[in-house]
């Protein structure tokens, strides 16, 4: 019997925001995979260890997931990662892959999932609290009300978008192009907030675009609301 590969969201940063199911799966299974070259340096591992200290005694499997635009190189690394997971699955062991936020939103595990399923392995996703929901809660703001739409976009790939549709925008993956994104935000006339490292010890909150540093960290999420909302 092959094992099951679980893609488990650990939330945005605060261990207290991990779900009971995520905690249970980590405790019940021996093999824990995390994105990165060194398992214990992974942000997902650090979050999980705050809720499940015994994770340090597990079999930790780092999966290199490069943040590059070379599609051929990315695909090659993803296949390497999937094959590594398959080695454990073929032994009948479940693999719990930890991912930041939710396992269905811009999730690194999704690339491995496609390969694993193509190879005939069973995969199950376990939802976690999405970063933008946690950030909105930290800001004490509602993302949507009544009939307002919500737009979630990967800002690093769409940094020139005008943000002219009604509703609230969530800009994820903003940090690498924050200077350009701030220019778009200023032109949009929207009310802007940003949470950097939401739920982590070094969390920072910015209440307007001008406050956000151009070199904001990788885990920076921007919320742009209509001023009349």
DABELDA-V572731 format. One record per pair of residues at least 4 apart in sequence whose C-alpha atoms are under 6 Angstrom apart, sorted by the first residue. I is the first residue (numbers start at 1). J is the second residue. D is the distance in Angstrom with one decimal. If there is no record, write none. Layout:
[[I | J | D] [I | J | D]]
This chain:
[[1 | 92 | 5.4] [2 | 89 | 5.3] [2 | 90 | 5.1] [2 | 92 | 4.4] [3 | 89 | 4.4] [3 | 92 | 4.4] [3 | 93 | 4.6] [3 | 94 | 4.3] [4 | 94 | 4.7] [4 | 122 | 5.3] [4 | 123 | 5.8] [5 | 94 | 5.8] [5 | 95 | 4.8] [5 | 123 | 4.8] [6 | 96 | 4.8] [6 | 97 | 5.9] [6 | 123 | 5.8] [6 | 124 | 4.9] [6 | 125 | 5.7] [7 | 97 | 5.0] [7 | 125 | 4.7] [7 | 126 | 6.0] [8 | 97 | 5.9] [8 | 98 | 5.0] [8 | 99 | 6.0] [8 | 103 | 6.0] [8 | 126 | 4.7] [9 | 99 | 4.9] [9 | 100 | 5.7] [9 | 101 | 5.3] [9 | 102 | 4.6] [9 | 103 | 4.9] [9 | 127 | 5.4] [9 | 128 | 4.3] [10 | 18 | 5.2] [10 | 100 | 5.5] [10 | 101 | 5.7] [10 | 128 | 5.6] [11 | 18 | 5.6] [11 | 100 | 5.6] [11 | 101 | 3.8] [11 | 128 | 5.0] [11 | 129 | 4.7] [12 | 100 | 5.8] [12 | 101 | 4.6] [12 | 131 | 4.8] [13 | 47 | 5.8] [13 | 199 | 4.5] [13 | 200 | 5.1] [14 | 199 | 4.4] [14 | 200 | 5.9] [15 | 47 | 5.2] [15 | 50 | 5.4] [15 | 51 | 5.3] [30 | 58 | 5.3] [30 | 59 | 5.9] [31 | 59 | 4.8] [31 | 95 | 5.1] [32 | 60 | 5.0] [32 | 95 | 5.9] [32 | 96 | 4.8] [32 | 97 | 5.9] [33 | 60 | 5.8] [33 | 61 | 4.4] [33 | 62 | 5.7] [33 | 96 | 5.9] [33 | 97 | 4.4] [34 | 62 | 5.1] [34 | 63 | 6.0] [34 | 97 | 5.6] [34 | 98 | 5.2] [35 | 62 | 5.8] [35 | 63 | 4.8] [35 | 64 | 5.9] [36 | 42 | 5.9] [36 | 62 | 5.5] [36 | 63 | 5.4] [36 | 64 | 4.7] [37 | 62 | 5.5] [37 | 64 | 5.2] [38 | 62 | 5.9] [39 | 62 | 4.8] [40 | 45 | 6.0] [44 | 98 | 6.0] [44 | 99 | 5.8] [44 | 100 | 5.6] [45 | 49 | 6.0] [48 | 52 | 5.8] [49 | 53 | 4.7] [63 | 81 | 5.4] [82 | 112 | 5.5] [86 | 90 | 5.9] [88 | 93 | 5.6] [89 | 93 | 5.1] [89 | 94 | 6.0] [101 | 128 | 5.6] [101 | 129 | 5.5] [101 | 130 | 4.5] [101 | 131 | 5.3] [102 | 127 | 5.2] [102 | 128 | 4.2] [102 | 129 | 5.6] [102 | 130 | 4.9] [103 | 107 | 5.6] [103 | 127 | 5.5] [116 | 121 | 5.3] [117 | 121 | 5.1] [136 | 141 | 5.4] [144 | 148 | 5.5] [148 | 167 | 5.1] [149 | 167 | 4.8] [150 | 167 | 5.7] [150 | 168 | 5.1] [151 | 169 | 4.7] [152 | 169 | 6.0] [152 | 170 | 4.7] [153 | 171 | 5.4] [154 | 171 | 6.0] [154 | 172 | 4.9] [154 | 173 | 5.5] [155 | 159 | 5.0] [155 | 171 | 5.3] [155 | 172 | 5.7] [155 | 173 | 5.7] [155 | 174 | 5.1] [156 | 173 | 5.6] [156 | 174 | 5.4] [156 | 177 | 5.9] [159 | 181 | 5.5] [168 | 224 | 5.9] [168 | 225 | 4.7] [169 | 223 | 5.8] [169 | 224 | 5.1] [170 | 222 | 5.9] [170 | 223 | 4.7] [171 | 222 | 5.0] [172 | 221 | 5.4] [174 | 178 | 5.7] [175 | 216 | 5.6] [175 | 217 | 5.9] [175 | 218 | 5.3] [178 | 182 | 6.0] [178 | 214 | 5.3] [179 | 214 | 5.1] [182 | 209 | 5.9] [190 | 224 | 5.7] [190 | 225 | 5.5] [190 | 226 | 5.1] [190 | 227 | 5.7] [191 | 224 | 5.6] [191 | 225 | 5.1] [191 | 227 | 5.5] [192 | 208 | 4.9] [192 | 209 | 5.7] [192 | 223 | 5.8] [192 | 224 | 4.5] [193 | 206 | 5.6] [193 | 207 | 4.6] [193 | 208 | 5.3] [193 | 222 | 5.8] [193 | 223 | 5.3] [194 | 205 | 5.9] [194 | 206 | 5.0] [194 | 221 | 5.5] [194 | 222 | 4.3] [195 | 204 | 5.9] [195 | 205 | 4.6] [195 | 220 | 5.8] [195 | 221 | 5.5] [196 | 203 | 5.6] [196 | 204 | 5.1] [196 | 219 | 5.6] [196 | 220 | 4.1] [197 | 203 | 4.6] [197 | 219 | 5.1] [198 | 203 | 5.3] [206 | 211 | 5.7] [206 | 212 | 6.0]]
